């Protein structure tokens, strides 16, 4: 089957590549039904929203899916195809409005109500001669070290993206996750130098996740922070691993989501302020996706992602706000993130 045939059939499917893999995995659901599972109890491929109360946790059940693998090199015979997109819709008012929100969050932090909050927004981009599988190939070529995906369900829409952030990997009692925060552009032949702002932000995320994992394990290993790269961006990452009881796998995943890397600290209070200040529906942005079984799982946070509509892309980006954040720098960061992804697409 050709990839383009998947959309023509219009049944649920997902195409994805694991980090550093040369293979594409394809799951196609046998029927068009919408299967959901808030408790993650089924074996299958999950596509979960940021807020479970607003959108369903969609699952392609393993026993209702056809699976196959193909080599990415077999798709590259014609080279990378450019797609054509407009500049994001925005005005000077958008910048002012975003900076006002950043300033409002900084006031909450300095008042002791928050330690950190992740502020996101969406950019609307008009498509011209946009072929979705060419766009996917561009992402696969640019983001070898990331989890790259294209997900479609006739009842829930179409999403695609490339994320560097693992939420949970599990095999035979061994659980892994990461703490990822901080973003800087990568400049050719120059080292990445992290400021106190990015280092402190990443440490907050690490401390929170370690405390959550401790609820399920007394044997935890935490690596030293390291710089990792995704395309033209760099982040700070800490690896966290633990021995856990297989019966606790779904519970630990649900306890970790959403992490401070996509929400803030304290998490529940940050969620409340996100609802008030962002004043938008994130949908599946900053949710998670991937395979989950009782004996093996790999789930990733849905970052660097976009919703694909008939005439537009809705590109979702965000950044972590802490006490010493600067509203101008935060605006430039989300522009940088959007431009990097758009430049990859063409």
Secondary structure, DSSP 8 states (H G I E B T S, - for coil): --HHHHHHHT--EEEEE-TT-SEEEEEEESS----B-TT--SSEEEEE-S-TTTS--EEEEGGGEEEEEEEGGGG-TT-----EE------HHHHHHHHHHHHHHHHHHHTTS-SEEEEEEEEEEEEES--HHHHHHHHHHH-TTSEEEEEEETTTEEEEEEE--EEEEEETTEEEEEEEEEEEE--TT------HHHHHHHHHHHHHHHHHHHTT-S-EEE---EEEEETTEEEEEEEEEEE--GGGHHHHHHHHSS-TTTSEESHHHHHHHHHHHH-S--TTTT-EEEEE-SSEEEEEE--SEEEE-SSEEEEEEEEEE-TT--HHHHHHHHHHHHHHHHHHH-
